[in-house]
């Protein structure tokens, strides 16, 4: 059975997990450890439960993105907050297919 255009479009947007995103601007995490963070690995898709227990502040755009990236990567939020904005934008674009069309990151009502 031939796939229609919409099916092909959806298939193209699917993300293979785990997804490792190399940072353009690696950073040191922890003053004493000297641990260089060079990439972030997204290990799973979002689940609705990831939104549970988020405070009103966390549900704001950037805070929500940081919290969700932390949850799906298994990295501490403190580490995600240290990511360069260019890399943060790359990560959010990579995970955008996880969101329903009506809830894209940064979408304004």
N, C-alpha and C positions, 0 to 999 in steps of 0.2 A: 504494500500500500504506500503510495507516494505521500510524502510529508508536505503539508501546506506551508505557506510562507511564515505564518505565525508560529508553527511548531519549530521550524528551522531557526527563527529568531530567538525563541525561548531556549532552544538547545545551545545556541551560540553563547547565550548569557550565563549558562550554568557554570559554576565555579568548581574546579576539581580541588578537593580537600585532601590533605592539608595544603594550604596555600601559603608559601613563604614569600614575603615581600621584603626585598632588600632595601634598606634605607639609604638615601642619598647622603644623609647627614648622620652618621653613627654618633653615639654619645656614650659617655661614661656614666654608669649607674652605680651609685653608692660611693661615698667619699673614700672609704678605706679599701674597698674591694678591687677597684681598678677594672671592673667588669665592663668591657666595651659591648654595647648593644649595636649590632650591625644589621639585624633583620627582625621582623615580627612574623610569627607563624600563626595563621588563623586555622584553628583545629576543627571547628564545627560551625554550622549555621546557627543563626539566632533561634531561640525558642521563646514563646510568649512568656514563659516563666522568668526569662532574663529581665523583663520589665517589672516583675513583682518586687516589692520592697524598695523600689527606687523612690527617692525623695522628689519633691516638686522641683528642686534645683537640678537634680540629676536628669530629670525629664526634659530639661531645656536642651536645645540642639547640641551644642558642643559637649556639655556634660554627659548627655545620653550617649553620644558617640564614643566618648572615652570609656564610659562604664561598659558599654556593650563590647567594644573591642577588647577591653580587659577580660571580660567574661569568656569570649569565644577564643581568645588566644591563650588564656591561662596566665597572662602577665599581670603584674601588679598595676593598679591604676596610676600609682606614682611614676612608674616607668612610662606608661602611655603619655602622661602629661609632659614628659621630657622630650617627646618626639618633635622634631622640627616641623613647622607648619606645612612645608612642601611635602614631606613624607606622610604627614597626617592626611593631607588631601589625597595622596596616592592611595593610601589604605582605604579611605572612605569610598573612593571610586571603585576599588576592587571588590568591596563588600556590598556595594549598592544593589547588585542583583538579588541579594538576600531579602530586601525589603519589597513589600507589595508596591505596585505602581502608585498607589495613593499615599505612600509614606516614604518618599525618598528623603535621604539625609539633607537637612537644610531647607526642606520645602516649607514655604510660608503659606499660611491660610489666607 
